Amino acid sequence: MIEQPRSLQMTVHPHNPTEEELRQWAYAPDSEEPVQDWGMILSWQMDRGLLRHCIEFADDGDCPQAAFFLDVLYQWVCLEAGRASFEATRDIYDEWLNVAKGIRDPAVKRWRHHARLIFQGLEPFDSQKWWKLLQSDNRTRADEI
C-alpha cells in the first residue's frame, strides 16, 4: 500500500485528475472525495484511460478506495445506458470493456459481465436491477473484511 502525506491528498484536481493524483487518492486510507459527488463527475468524463484506472483500483483488494471505484464503474454504465445516443455508442463501450481482461475481484468480474450484456444488447438496462447488483457486491465485500 502506498502511504502519502495528507498534503498530497489535497492536490487532486476533481474535474481533471492526473493518473498520479488518482493513484495517490485511491491508496490513501482516509481520503475524502475532493468535491461532493466526485464519483458522478468521474463517470461523466469517462474515457478509456480513466476506465482502465477505475477498474485497476476497484480490482485491487489492497486499495482502500476500491469500493468507491466500483461504484464509479456502475455509475458510468448507468449514465451511458440512459443516454439517447446509447444505441449508437454501445459497441464502442463494449470494446472498452476489454481493458478489464485479467481482473480477479469477483465483484468487478460481475460488473464487467453485466455491463457487457447491456452493451451488447443481450440484456436490457434495468436501473433497479443494476443498482441491486452493486448493493449485493458491497455487502459481499463488507462480509469479507
N, C-alpha and C positions, 0 to 999 in steps of 0.2 A: 504494500500500500504506500502511496506517495503522501508524505506529510508536507503540508505547505503552511507557511506563516499566515496568520489571519489577514495581514495587509494584502497578500496576493489574491485572496478570495474576493476582495472588494474591487478588483480591476476588471471584472467580467463586463464586457460590453453586451448588454442584454439583447440588442437588436441586430448585432453583427459580431458574435463571439468568434474569436480565433480558435483553431484546434487546441492550442495550448491553454487558452482560458477555459474552454470546455473541460479539458482533462483535469486541470487544477481544481475546478469547481466540483467535478464528478468524484474526485478522490479525497476531497476534504470532508471529514466525517460530520461536521456540524454546519455544513453550508446551508445558507438560506437562499431562496430564489432572489436574484438581484432586483427583480421587479415582480409585481403581482401578475399572476397568470403567465409566467415565463414559459411554461410547457406549451401553452397555446401559441405563444409568439413563435417558439421554435417550430411547431408543427406548421404554422402558416408559411414559414420561409424554407421549408424542407427542400433540400436538393440532394443529389446522390451522395455527396461527401458528408453532409450532415447526417443523412440516414445511416451511413456506414458507422459514424461515431456513436450515434444513439444506440444502434444495435450492439456495437462493441461494449459500451458501458452497461447496457441492460443485461448482456450475456455474462458479464464478469461478476461472479459471486463475491469477489473482494471489493467491489465498487460500492461505497456507501450510498451512492445515489442511483443504484441500479433500478429500483422501483420507479423513481422519477422518470428515467429514460424509457422504461417500458410504457409508462403512461403517455409519454410523448409519442411513441410509436402508434399506440391506439388512437390518440387524438388525430394524428396525421391521416390514418386510413379513414376515420370518420369524416374528417374535413373533405378529403378528396372524393369519397363516395357520395357526398352530399352536393357536390358541385354540379351545375348544369352541364359543364363540359366533360363530365366523368366518362361518358361513352367514348369520347374522342381520345382521352388520355389514359384509359385503363391499361392498355398494352404497354405504354411507357413505364408506368409504375410497377406493373408485373415484372418487367425486365429489371427494374431497380432492385427488386427483392433478391436478385442473385447475389448482392453484396452480403446477404445473410447466410450464405453457404458456410458450413462448418461450425455453426453455432452449437452450443452444448446445453444451454439452460432450457429446461422443459417449457417454461413459460414463454420464452422468446420463440421457441420452436412452434408452440401453439399459435402465437401471434402470426408468425410467418405463414403457417399453413392456412389459417383462416383468411388472412389478407390475400394470399394467392388465390383462394377460391373466389373471393369477391372481385379481385382484379381480372380474373379470367372469365368472369361472368357465370361461374358454375354455381354460385350461391348468391342470392340477392342480399343486399346490405340491409340488415335489421338492427337498428340502433340499440334497442333494448337487449337483444341477444349479444351484440358486440360488447356492450359495457358489462354485461354479466360475465363474459369471458375474462375480462380484466379483473373484476371483483374476485372471481374464483382463483385466478393466478395470484392476486395479492394475499388472499387467505392462505393459500398453499405455501407461499414464501414466508409468511409470518409464522406458520406452524413449523417450518424448517429451522427457524432461528432459535 
